[in-house]
Amino acid sequence: MYLGIDFLIAGDGTPFISEVNIGLPGGAFEYDVASRLTYGRSSGIYDRIDEIAKKVYGRSFSDYITSTPWFEEHRKFKIWLDRKGPLPQKLYPLFRLEDKWVQYEFLKEKFNLPYSEIYTGKAEQVEKMIERFGKTALKRRAGRWSKGFRAIAGIADLPLLENELPEEYICSQFITSKISDYLFSVRANVFEEEFLCLSGDLTPSYQSKWRFIVAVEEGKGLQLRDEHFETVDVCEPAWEGEVWCKDMEIPEHMKLNLTSDMAALTIAYLTKKTIKDIKETSLKIGKFYDSLDPETLPKAFFEK
């Protein structure tokens, strides 16, 4: 299975799994962009992904993923995730992995995740979470690109949910993951239990329209090479978008995410231990996901 695993990095360097993404999540494109702009060379990551696909499936990665039985319905499902289309009539059990609560329930015993609860919509729940963790995070159980995410420091921060039920959200322990003045996260990619790459994401604020792709290296940890850095517009289609939408036009609402980006001309440093933990955890998750039988998973909220 091809996975994109998002990590938040606490102040002491501890990585927390934010979510695990299936289908064809980003990460390889960002890694290649960072390599070209930071080191002046192609990463070779796309050739590596193709080599793994040919070794395991006897075909290119593009041919492999577009031939999976759920591919067409998954494309429709991703559009529903964006609230831009109806829920597909055919829901493969694999799609249960898109429900972050289902993820949390089967990952929490084996891996390091922020403590989470299904949101009840009641102030008492939020007050207890804030008392315990200082802040809480409210996020959709199914969604992309951090849409619907809220950092809650007090009851006044709670959003009014329109056309959504409280139980479609998760209330989680808030992890402060920052470098300098930027929110920071790491995306790691694995495929067929092989580690592929990791890249960083710098965001000025939770309300920001843009994020900055950044290279990640081993260093003293949680600091940028350059406190003040230049940014570069990346005006090219993402590799993932070209594969996922190869026989169709990219939907209008996806174009900003799949054809335009920005990169930071600096490097984000993490300690050797943090990078080792991220890689080892990613490989374990890859192996665990490949062993799952989606038929045995609890039903997602969108199936009920």
HELIX and SHEET records of a PDB file:
HELIX    1   1 ALA A   28  TYR A   39  1                                  12    
HELIX    2   2 ILE A   45  TYR A   57  1                                  13    
HELIX    3   3 PHE A   61  THR A   66  1                                   6    
HELIX    4   4 PHE A   71  LEU A   81  1                                  11    
HELIX    5   5 PRO A   93  GLU A   98  5                                   6    
HELIX    6   6 LYS A  100  LEU A  107  1                                   8    
HELIX    7   7 ALA A  123  PHE A  133  1                                  11    
HELIX    8   8 ILE A  155  ASP A  157  5                                   3    
HELIX    9   9 PRO A  166  GLU A  168  5                                   3    
HELIX   10  10 TRP A  239  TRP A  244  1                                   6    
HELIX   11  11 GLU A  252  MET A  254  5                                   3    
HELIX   12  12 LYS A  255  THR A  259  1                                   5    
HELIX   13  13 LYS A  272  SER A  291  1                                  20    
HELIX   14  14 PRO A  294  THR A  296  5                                   3    
HELIX   15  15 PHE A  301  GLU A  303  5                                   3    
SHEET    1   A 4 PRO A  15  ASN A  21  0                                        
SHEET    2   A 4 TYR A   2  ILE A   9 -1                                        
SHEET    3   A 4 TYR A 182  PHE A 191 -1                                        
SHEET    4   A 4 LYS A 178  ILE A 179 -1                                        
SHEET    1   B 7 PRO A  15  ASN A  21  0                                        
SHEET    2   B 7 TYR A   2  ILE A   9 -1                                        
SHEET    3   B 7 TYR A 182  PHE A 191 -1                                        
SHEET    4   B 7 GLU A 194  THR A 203 -1                                        
SHEET    5   B 7 PHE A 212  GLU A 218 -1                                        
SHEET    6   B 7 ASP A 261  LEU A 270  1                                        
SHEET    7   B 7 GLN A 223  LEU A 224 -1                                        
SHEET    1   C 7 PRO A  15  ASN A  21  0                                        
SHEET    2   C 7 TYR A   2  ILE A   9 -1                                        
SHEET    3   C 7 TYR A 182  PHE A 191 -1                                        
SHEET    4   C 7 GLU A 194  THR A 203 -1                                        
SHEET    5   C 7 PHE A 212  GLU A 218 -1                                        
SHEET    6   C 7 ASP A 261  LEU A 270  1                                        
SHEET    7   C 7 THR A 231  VAL A 234 -1                                        
SHEET    1   D 4 SER A 116  ILE A 118  0                                        
SHEET    2   D 4 TYR A 169  GLN A 173 -1                                        
SHEET    3   D 4 THR A 136  ARG A 140 -1                                        
SHEET    4   D 4 ARG A 150  ILE A 152 -1                                        
END                                                                             
